């Protein structure tokens, strides 16, 4: 099923979208990758969702990606005697290791790692940013903090430490069990929460190996501080704007979104923009004008994918939300200013043979006015290097490996097709022409550029470029190096 847009759509599955028939409707409406949120899904529930997506892909003979999102560490305060207390700005509040019920002056904090790492001057954020405090004194058993933003604080509310680098793994015991289950199912992508530094991604990579690709969620200031190394260690990046806006001043998030998108694109790593994109469509059949503008901005910036969370998981209008996102993206990509804006932040190719050939293919296609770029790929790396250039014509990824096709469903501008390896370079060009013609991505007399690695099927060996023009039957008229 061919999409008429280059940006991809990720949709979260949940109670509103768990039925197989709803998953099919969402796919037809425009979903390219389905997200299973393991914070809210049992192992049996995740398996049922996984099987329904794979069955949908088989029926439509179209690769669909599955992203399993790990919960990550969660920190919560203890309980209050009255259930909730009023905390006043300017007052001093205490967190301690005393398990008795809390009062208006103190509460139990059951996380020893926080006491070990936090320092005077650090910030504490509670209840998703509704209350804020500044640490003034610490000890191994107590934290004294001045309330800077007061309000009602209820039992078991979340607490975060934006300035504090915690000495913990991004994987809890629950995450490890969920990861094992997700890998056993065969998910394509694993989203990693609570990334603080590149070492966190390397740690998880040792557990995953090559069984799935890693999406690092940028939601903590420490990850922003180590951004380039985190991007280098990851397979893709998610701008988790909800948590990022809790941990950092909200006015900084738009600029960070653009910075992260630019750096990820420069590195050739897919980037997903997530959280509250069409939030009002949880309960309304139409989005706000501001939400439409927000989605459009992500598309103009050249993000690989835009994501829906509660809108498709628990909302009343999941199909309409996908259709709206699809329409916004198509409209933006047809706008006259889209291409100039897309290439306003273009970066130089990296000094590798694969990057040089990918850049050359894009330049050739633009100079000769070709109709498509066709990439033979085993791992997807060739396609990633080409899409990094954001060419203005279709990019067709041909691969014999189903897992590669599914992973590429997250990548900007790619139409991925499963096909066997060609017999030789001449067969490679003929096959590329036929498939591009039959898929309606090029027409007779159009030209295309074909890139691949010789010998065929050798990962990371992109070293061949061919140009061909197509006759009325989809066969090459002429071929040249």
Secondary structure, DSSP 8 states (H G I E B T S, - for coil): ---S-SSEEEEEESTTT-SHHHHHHHHHHT-SEEEEETTS--HHHHHHHHHHHHHHHHHHT---EEEEE------BB--BTTSEEEE-TT-EEEEES--S-B-SSEEEB--HHHHHH--TT-EEEETTTTEEEEEEEE-SSEEEEEEEE-EEEETT-BEE-TT---SS-S--HHHHHHHHHHHHHT-SEEEE-S--SHHHHHHHHHHHTTSSEEEEEE-SHHHHHTHHHHHHH-SEEEEEHHHHHHHS-HHHHHHHHHHHHHHHHHHT-EEEEESSTTGGGGT-SS--HHHHHHHHHHHHTT-SEEEESHHHHT-S-HHHHHHHHHHHHHHHHTSHHHHHHHTTT-----SSHHHHHHHHHHHHHHHHT-SEEEEE-SSSHHHHHHHTT--SSEEEEEES-HHHHHHGGGSTTEEEEE----SSHHHHHHHHHHHHHHTTSS-TT-EEEEEEESSTT-TT-EEEEEEEEE-TTS-EEEEE-
